[in-house]
Amino acid sequence: MGLIQLLFRDPLTFVLLVIPLMYSIILHELAHGWVAYRMGDPTAKWLGRLSLDPRKHLDPFGSIALLIFGFGWAKPVPVNFQNLRDLRQGMIFVSAAGIAANLILAFVAFLVMRMTQGYDIGSLNTLLYFMARVNIMLAAFNLIPIPPLDGSKILMGFLPGEYRYQLERLEPYGMFIILGLLYIGILNPVISLFQNIIIYAIQLFIP
C-alpha cells in the first residue's frame, strides 16, 4: 500500500513515517558518496551530492511511486569506481556504506527507545519506532545481491573478474527483475530473513 491512503486516513502518522523514511534514504545515499570521496572519488562532492538537502537526492518518479505504490527510490549518488584507490576494496566499502548508515540509524532509534522506556514521550516514540523499522527494511532490501542493489556490489567485490562481469551484465535489467520477484513474492522470505538477522544482531547489544 502506498502512502497516499495513509495521508488522508491518518495525517500525523503519515508525517511521522515520511520524515524518517525520507532522511533514511538520503543518509543512505550520502554515506555512499562520503565513503567514495574518502577513498579517492570526488564525483559526488563535485555534483553537490554530499548534502542533507532533500532536493539533491529525491527522485520525482521514485517519490511518486512511493506515495502511490509504497515502493520508491532516491537518485543514486554517482560513484566512479575507477577513481578509487583500491577498486575491489572500494566497491565493498562504498556499497556497504549505505547499509551501514541504515543499521546505525536503526540501532540508535532502538537505543533511544530503550533509554526512554517508561517515560511519556508521546509522538517521539512513534517516530523512533518508524525510524527503526524503516531502516531495518532499507538495510534488508539493499542486502539482496541483485544489481543495482548494494548487496550485488558487495558480492562483486569478492568475486573473480569473470563472475563479477557476468553479474554486472544484469544491471540494466536489475530493477525489472527485482520488481518482478517482488510482485510474485519470491523476495519476501529473503527480505524477512535479513530483517530477522538484523533485529537479532541489534538485540545482542540492546537486550
C-alpha positions in Angstrom: 0.0 0.0 0.0 1.3 3.5 -0.8 1.4 6.5 1.5 -1.4 8.4 -0.2 -4.1 6.4 1.7 -2.3 7.0 5.0 -2.1 10.7 4.4 -5.9 11.0 4.2 -6.6 8.4 6.9 -4.0 9.5 9.5 -2.0 12.7 8.6 0.1 12.6 11.8 1.2 9.0 11.3 2.0 10.0 7.6 4.3 12.8 8.7 5.9 10.6 11.4 6.6 7.9 8.8 7.6 10.1 5.9 10.3 12.1 7.8 12.4 9.1 8.9 11.8 7.4 5.6 13.0 10.5 3.6 16.1 11.1 5.7 17.0 7.4 6.0 17.1 7.2 2.2 19.1 10.5 2.0 21.6 9.3 4.6 21.9 6.0 2.8 22.9 7.8 -0.4 25.0 10.3 1.4 27.0 7.5 3.0 27.9 6.1 -0.4 29.2 9.4 -1.6 31.1 10.2 1.6 32.9 6.9 1.7 33.7 7.1 -2.1 35.1 10.6 -1.5 37.3 9.4 1.4 38.5 6.6 -0.9 39.5 8.8 -3.8 36.4 9.5 -5.9 35.3 13.2 -5.6 32.4 12.8 -8.1 29.6 13.1 -5.6 31.3 16.1 -3.9 31.7 17.9 -7.3 28.0 17.4 -8.1 26.9 18.7 -4.7 25.5 15.4 -3.5 27.3 15.3 -0.1 24.4 17.2 1.3 21.4 16.7 3.6 19.2 18.8 1.3 16.3 16.6 0.1 16.3 18.4 -3.2 19.7 17.0 -4.0 18.6 13.4 -3.6 14.9 12.8 -4.1 13.9 11.4 -7.4 10.5 12.8 -8.7 9.4 9.4 -10.1 10.7 7.5 -7.2 8.8 9.8 -4.8 5.6 9.5 -6.7 5.9 5.7 -6.8 6.5 5.6 -3.1 3.3 7.6 -2.5 1.2 5.5 -4.8 2.6 2.0 -4.5 4.6 2.1 -1.3 7.8 1.3 -3.2 10.2 4.1 -4.3 13.8 5.2 -4.7 16.1 8.2 -4.5 18.6 9.4 -7.1 21.7 7.1 -6.7 24.8 9.0 -5.7 27.2 8.9 -8.6 30.4 6.9 -7.9 33.2 6.4 -10.4 34.8 3.2 -9.1 37.8 3.7 -11.4 38.8 6.7 -9.2 39.0 4.6 -6.1 42.5 3.8 -4.8 41.6 0.1 -4.5 38.8 -1.0 -6.8 37.9 -4.2 -5.1 38.1 -2.9 -1.6 36.4 0.4 -2.6 33.5 -1.5 -4.2 32.8 -3.4 -1.0 33.2 -0.4 1.4 31.3 2.2 -0.7 28.4 -0.3 -1.3 28.3 -1.3 2.3 28.3 2.3 3.5 24.6 2.9 2.7 23.6 -0.3 4.5 25.8 0.6 7.5 24.1 4.0 7.7 20.7 2.4 7.9 21.9 -0.1 10.5 23.4 2.7 12.7 20.1 4.7 12.4 18.1 1.6 13.4 20.4 0.9 16.3 20.3 4.5 17.6 16.5 4.5 17.3 16.2 1.3 19.3 18.7 2.5 21.9 16.8 5.8 22.5 13.5 3.8 22.7 15.1 1.6 25.4 16.6 4.5 27.3 13.2 6.4 27.4 11.2 3.3 28.2 8.7 4.1 30.9 8.6 7.8 30.0 5.8 9.5 28.3 7.4 10.9 25.1 4.3 10.8 23.0 4.8 11.0 19.3 8.5 10.8 19.6 8.2 7.2 20.5 6.2 6.6 17.3 8.8 8.5 15.3 11.6 6.4 16.8 9.7 3.1 16.1 9.2 4.1 12.4 12.8 5.1 12.1 14.0 1.7 13.4 11.6 -0.3 11.2 12.2 1.8 8.1 16.0 1.5 8.4 15.9 -2.2 9.0 13.7 -2.6 5.9 16.0 -0.5 3.8 19.1 -2.4 5.0 17.5 -5.8 4.4 16.3 -4.8 1.0 19.6 -3.5 -0.1 21.4 -6.6 1.0 19.7 -8.5 -1.8 22.6 -9.5 -4.2 20.8 -8.4 -7.4 22.1 -5.4 -9.3 21.8 -2.5 -8.8 21.2 -3.1 -5.1 24.2 -2.7 -2.7 24.3 -6.4 -1.9 25.3 -7.1 -5.5 28.2 -4.6 -5.4 29.4 -6.1 -2.2 29.3 -9.5 -3.7 31.1 -8.2 -6.8 34.0 -7.0 -4.6 34.6 -10.6 -3.6 34.0 -12.3 -6.9 36.7 -13.1 -9.5 36.7 -10.9 -12.6 34.8 -13.2 -14.9 31.9 -13.8 -12.4 31.8 -10.1 -11.5 31.4 -9.2 -15.2 28.5 -11.7 -15.5 26.8 -10.1 -12.5 27.4 -6.6 -13.9 25.7 -7.5 -17.1 22.4 -7.9 -15.2 22.4 -4.3 -14.0 20.4 -2.8 -16.9 17.6 -5.3 -16.2 18.1 -5.5 -12.5 15.2 -3.3 -11.4 12.8 -5.1 -13.7 14.0 -8.4 -12.2 13.6 -7.1 -8.6 10.1 -5.7 -9.3 9.0 -9.0 -10.9 10.3 -11.0 -8.0 8.6 -8.7 -5.5 5.4 -8.9 -7.4 5.3 -12.7 -7.3 6.5 -12.7 -3.7 9.8 -14.6 -4.1 11.9 -11.9 -2.4 9.6 -11.6 0.6 11.2 -14.5 2.6 14.7 -13.3 1.7 13.9 -9.8 3.0 12.2 -11.2 6.1 15.3 -13.4 6.8 17.6 -10.4 6.5 15.3 -8.3 8.8 15.3 -11.0 11.4 19.1 -11.3 11.3 19.4 -7.5 11.7 17.0 -7.4 14.6 18.7 -10.4 16.3 22.1 -8.6 16.0 20.8 -5.4 17.4 19.2 -7.2 20.3 22.5 -8.7 21.2 23.6 -5.2 22.2 20.2 -3.9 23.3 18.5 -6.8 25.1 
